[in-house]
């Protein structure tokens, strides 16, 4: 097992632990495990470029780990903290499956298109960003307004929007580049961690919202320029 694959399995382990935490109704622990999964997913790509290691097996392991960490775990997160109503069936039961299906389709499309074709931008919102966003929204509402009346309605709208963005052809920027850019990214990464520790959900929701808006506007302006 090479170094990048080790981080991929750390991503998978964190996703697995997130599911365990959700089953035990530990919302904060589940949130942080999903964050750790995203961090390990980010680092494994950095390690692959740093050590210049690549294999045919690596991308498939990475995608399968992502399905667990950013598909199954967030879907279960939504089910336990939003959908479940004391055992009574609800139409909202389909909501986590809709999200999971969008993640699987997003990852499958990424593999078909290939990473080399997506060096400057991704087609559709990435699954880690989607997972962090939806878990941040639910965690924020649960912490500051646990009896929020429209919780399910708000989460439904967010999930449908995220699912649309993941399956869309909107171009979202990729944080990759030259060695000089890589060094700047490390500084950004440290800054993000500091802000995450102090501001947590509010920072993540605000940062990802700006990222989504930027991607949508950039794609619209590019489309108009091409026409």
N, C-alpha and C positions, 0 to 999 in steps of 0.2 A: 504494500500500500504506500503510495507516494504522499507527499505533504498536502497537496490540494485535495486529494480524496479523503484524507484524515479530517479536514475541515468540513467537507461535504457530509461526512458521517456525524460530525458534531452538530451540524445543521439538523440532520435527521433525528439525532438524540434529543435535541432541544424541542423539536416538534413533537416527539413522543412524550416528553415530560410535560409539554403544554397540555396535551390531551389528558394525561393523568391528573394534572392540576385542575383542569376543567371538570373532570368527573368528581373531584373532591370539593367543587365549588369554591376554589381559591382563585378568584378573578385576577388579583394582582400578580400572583405567581405565573399564571397562564400568560398574562400580558407580557411579562418580562421574558419568558421562555420563547415567545414568538419573536420578540426583539432580538434575543440572542441568536435565533435561527437566521434572521435577516443579516446580522453581523457576520456570522460564519459563512453565509452564502456570498456575502460581499468579499470576504477575505479569501475564500477558496479560489475565486477568479484572479485576485491579486497574486496569490501564491503560484498559480499556474503560469502567469506571465513572468513572475520573478524567477522561477526555477526552469521556465521554458519546458514544462512537461505537458504532454498531451497524449490522450489515448482514445480509442473508439468507445471504450467502456465508460470513461469519465462523464461525458455529457448525459448519458442515460441514467447513471447513478444520481447525478445532480438533479435531473428532472424528476425522478422518482422521489427523492428527498423533498423537493419543493412541493410536490403534490401533498405529501404528509404535512409539512410545516406550514405551507401557505394556502392549502386547500382544505384538507380534512380538519386540521386544528381550528382554523377560523370558523369553518362551517359548524363544528361542534360547539365552539364558543358562542356563536349566534343561537344555536339550538338551546343550550343550557341557560343562557342569561337573558334571552329575549323570547324565544318561541314557546318553550315548555310551559304548560298551564296545568300543573297538577295531574297529569295523565290524560287530560281531555284532548281529543283530536282537534286540530285547528288547521285551516288552510295555510297558515304560516309555516306549517311543518315542511312545506316544499321549498321554503326560502333558503335554508342552508344548502339544499341540493342544487338549486339554481346557481348559487355562488360557486360551489365545488365544481360543477360542470363547466362553468366559465373558466375557472383556473386550469382544468385539465385541457380544455380546448386551446387556451392561451399558450400553455407549455408545449403542446403538440405542434402548434403552428410555428412556435419559435424553433423547434428542432427541425421542422421541414424546411423553413426558410434558411436556417443556418446562422451561426453567430457572425461569420465573416461578412454577411450581407447586412448586418445591423450594428456596425461599428460606431456610427455617428448618432443613430437613433433607434429606438425600439418601435415596432408596429404594435400599438396598443399598450396600455398601462401594465407594468410588470406586476406579477403576482405577489412578491414580497411587499411592495408599496401598498397594494390593495389590502393585504392582510393586516399590515400595521395600521392603516387608516380605519378600517372597520372595527378592529379591536380597540383602538384609541377612542373612537366615538362612543362605543358601548361602555368602556371603562369610565370615561368622563361622566356620562349620564348616570351610571350606577353609583359613582362616588358623590356627585353633587346633587343629583335628583333621582334617588332610587325609586320613587313612586311616580316618575314621569309618565303622564297619561298616554301620550302619543309615542312612547318608546318604540313599539313595534312598527308603527307607521313610518317613523323617521328612519329606522334601520332598514325597513323594506325599500324605501326610496334610495338610500345610500347604496344598498347592495345591488339593486337593479342598475343604478348609475355606474357603479364600479364594474359590474359584469359587462355592461355596454362598452365601457372604455377599454377593458381587457381584450374584447373581441373586435374592437374597431381597428381601422387603419390609421388612426391618429398617430403622428410621429412624436414620441417623447424622447427627450435628449438622453444620451448615454454618457455616464461619467467615466469615460476612458480616454486615454490619450498618450502623449509622449512621456518620457521619464520625468521631465520637468513638471508636467501636469500631474503625474502620479504623486510627486512629492507634495504638491499643493493639496491634492486630495487627502493626503494623510492629515494635514493640518485642519482641513475642513471636517474630516472625520472626528478628530479630537474635539473640535469646537462643538460639533453636533452632539457628541456624548455628554459634554458639560451641560449644554442646554437641555438635553434629555433628562439628565439627573435632576435639574432644578425645576424645569417647567413641564416635563413629562407629556401628558396628553395634549395640552394646549399647544405646545410647541410642534408636536408631530402633526396635529390636525392642520395648523396654520401653514407649516412648511409644505406638506403634501398638497394642500389646497392650492398654494401658489404654483407648485410644480405642475399640477393638472391644468390650471388656467393658462400657464405659459405654454404647455404642450398644445392645448386646443387652439390658442391664438396664433401660435407659430404655424400650425398646420393650415389654418384658415388663410393667413397672409401668404403662405407659400402657394396655396391653391389658386388664390387670386392672381399672384404674380405669374404663374404658369399659364393662366388663361389670357 
